[in-house]
């Protein structure tokens, strides 16, 4: 029953131009306009600094400068591992075929 009150309130705000309605896949999506935010702020008696969280921009961390630290590629913290007994063919390698 409460959803009905919310729907009717938002339909009223839409008819006054304070909200926009979008219908998709059997759901209604309502978005407040800037004038709708002002109207609700005045109606609820909120100070001017109060805005919806969706209107605030997320603060992105600023880089402190310098080169970022490289992380090791494996879980033990040693970076790339090399094989201990690496067998390589030297310059004078001559394969033998049987």
C-alpha positions as CSV (number, residue, x, y, z in Angstrom):
1,X,0.0,0.0,0.0
2,X,2.9,2.3,0.7
3,X,4.2,2.0,-2.9
4,X,0.8,3.4,-4.0
5,X,1.4,6.6,-2.0
6,X,4.9,6.9,-3.4
7,X,3.7,6.4,-7.0
8,X,0.9,9.0,-6.6
9,X,3.2,11.5,-5.0
10,X,5.7,11.1,-7.9
11,X,2.9,11.3,-10.4
12,X,1.9,14.6,-8.8
13,X,5.4,15.9,-8.9
14,X,5.7,14.9,-12.6
15,X,2.5,16.7,-13.5
16,X,3.9,19.9,-11.9
17,X,7.2,19.5,-13.8
18,X,9.3,18.6,-10.7
19,X,10.1,15.1,-11.8
20,X,10.6,13.1,-15.0
21,X,9.1,9.7,-15.6
22,X,10.7,6.9,-17.7
23,X,8.9,3.6,-18.2
24,X,10.9,0.5,-19.1
25,X,10.3,-3.2,-18.8
26,X,7.1,-2.7,-16.7
27,X,8.8,-0.4,-14.2
28,X,8.6,3.3,-13.7
29,X,11.8,5.3,-13.1
30,X,11.4,8.8,-11.6
31,X,14.1,11.5,-11.7
32,X,13.8,14.8,-9.8
33,X,14.5,17.9,-11.9
34,X,16.5,20.8,-10.4
35,X,13.3,22.7,-9.8
36,X,11.9,19.6,-8.1
37,X,14.9,19.5,-5.7
38,X,14.3,23.2,-4.9
39,X,10.6,22.5,-4.3
40,X,11.2,19.6,-2.0
41,X,13.9,21.5,-0.1
42,X,11.5,24.3,0.5
43,X,8.6,22.0,1.4
44,X,10.6,20.0,3.9
45,X,12.3,23.1,5.3
46,X,15.9,22.0,4.5
47,X,18.9,24.4,4.3
48,X,20.2,25.3,0.8
49,X,23.3,23.1,1.2
50,X,21.3,19.9,1.2
51,X,21.3,18.1,-2.1
52,X,20.5,14.5,-3.1
53,X,23.5,12.2,-3.1
54,X,23.0,11.5,-6.8
55,X,23.7,15.2,-7.5
56,X,27.0,15.2,-5.7
57,X,30.2,14.3,-7.7
58,X,32.3,11.6,-6.2
59,X,35.7,12.8,-5.0
60,X,38.5,11.0,-6.9
61,X,41.8,10.5,-5.2
62,X,44.4,12.7,-6.6
63,X,47.8,11.2,-7.5
64,X,50.6,12.4,-5.2
65,X,53.1,12.5,-8.0
66,X,56.0,10.2,-8.7
67,X,56.0,6.8,-10.2
68,X,53.5,4.2,-8.8
69,X,55.0,1.3,-7.0
70,X,55.1,-1.9,-9.0
71,X,53.4,-4.9,-7.4
72,X,54.9,-8.4,-7.6
73,X,53.2,-10.8,-10.1
74,X,53.0,-13.7,-7.7
75,X,51.7,-14.2,-4.2
76,X,54.9,-14.6,-2.3
77,X,56.1,-11.1,-2.9
78,X,59.2,-12.0,-4.9
79,X,58.1,-10.9,-8.4
80,X,58.9,-13.1,-11.3
81,X,60.7,-16.3,-10.5
82,X,63.4,-17.7,-12.6
83,X,64.4,-21.4,-12.9
84,X,67.4,-22.3,-10.9
85,X,68.9,-24.9,-13.4
86,X,68.2,-23.3,-16.6
87,X,69.6,-25.4,-19.4
88,X,70.4,-23.5,-22.5
89,X,72.0,-24.5,-25.7
90,X,75.4,-22.8,-26.1
91,X,76.8,-21.4,-29.2
92,X,78.6,-24.7,-30.0
93,X,75.5,-26.9,-29.6
94,X,75.4,-29.8,-32.0
95,X,72.4,-32.1,-31.8
96,X,72.8,-35.8,-32.4
97,X,70.2,-37.8,-34.3
98,X,70.0,-41.6,-33.9
